[in-house]
Amino acid sequence: MIDFNSLIVDRVIIHTINPKKPGQDGATVVSSDKICEIEHLGLELIRERLITAAGRNGKAFDLEIDPNITPDSFIELTKDLQGLDSAGFIERTVEIAESLAGYQTRTSIPASYLMVLDCLDNDTNMPVAIVFKAEPHKALQLLADDEHTQVALLQKVFLSPSQKLFKIGIIYRKSDDETLDINDQYGCFLYDEQFRTDNHPAEYFYKKFLGFSVGNNSKIQSQRFYEKTETFALGNVDDLETKKAIVSALKNEFSINQNDVVSPHEFAQTFIPEEGGLRDRYLMEVCHELPTAIVKDAELFKGRLKKRKMDFPSSINLTGPEDKFDDSVEIIEQEEELVDLDVNDDSYTIIKIKGRPYTNE
């Protein structure tokens, strides 16, 4: 990854993207015909936002470029960005904005500014292209002099530290050797405050517009495997003990198992029962959407490995430390077990909860 402290910003331009309206194929662009003039403090704020974004482990990712990129993807449109004159730079950034607008096919995506930065990595002398997609908002400004104090409304504010509705895409060149694979020539980085591993609508930005792939990112794929497997077990396995065994094996895979790699197919063969076609369903619904091997990285869900949550209908749930849950919580399933309970025993509490755990009845 590049060092943002060594980043030299040569040119900046900002275009406006208006939301898609009913009857339109996508969003629309109100383009600028002028390169922005940004003071030193403004550039330092941009640098600060980049450094802060890179430190958000759950929202910032070093990704790879999808080999099946389209001609209007960010990487293709920025390959020669630094060599363009001012007129060419403006024209090319309008193409970049129109590309993003074309992929915004949902009316729920709000208006935004698209800021394009043409930069140079001072350490490597290699070009860097950056886009900020930021939603504008409003703020108040205090104006005071010797005679008056006034609170004024600031409109079209963006990239403020408390306003996190922005996305960042970065392409940086690593080598000038065009015979190399594209991911050996370029590196890429994504920051998205709203990024979720199962949020397919977010693909319009990182996948379709930027041309990035999450396929080899270990943090993202580990979380996808964990969440998809847990959701499948809780929603499709009827027997409570089998359900608990699958979820426990899943947690052990990332907390106890010392192997660096997990295979979803091997997990299925070992822990998902064949009865009732359950394993076949898991292979189709979960394994089909995951790589055959995943380098384990629990960074995005490590807190969940230390806790267990037992859900009941009507949004009732029990939560506790994973290593103490089995010793502290017991489900009474046999009538004879009830005989041994004493409501006056202070060492435990008897609770009756409507419904069975992990069901939606």
Beta strands, then each sheet from edge to edge (+ up, - down):
strand 1: 7-18
strand 2: 28-30
strand 3: 60-65
strand 4: 112-121
strand 5: 126-134
strand 6: 137-144
strand 7: 149-157
strand 8: 166-173
strand 9: 186-192
strand 10: 212-213
strand 11: 261-262
strand 12: 294-295
strand 13: 307-312
strand 14: 316-321
sheet 1: 2+ 1- 4+ 5- 8+ 9- 3+ 10-
sheet 2: 6+ 7-
sheet 3: 11+ 12-
sheet 4: 13+ 14-
end
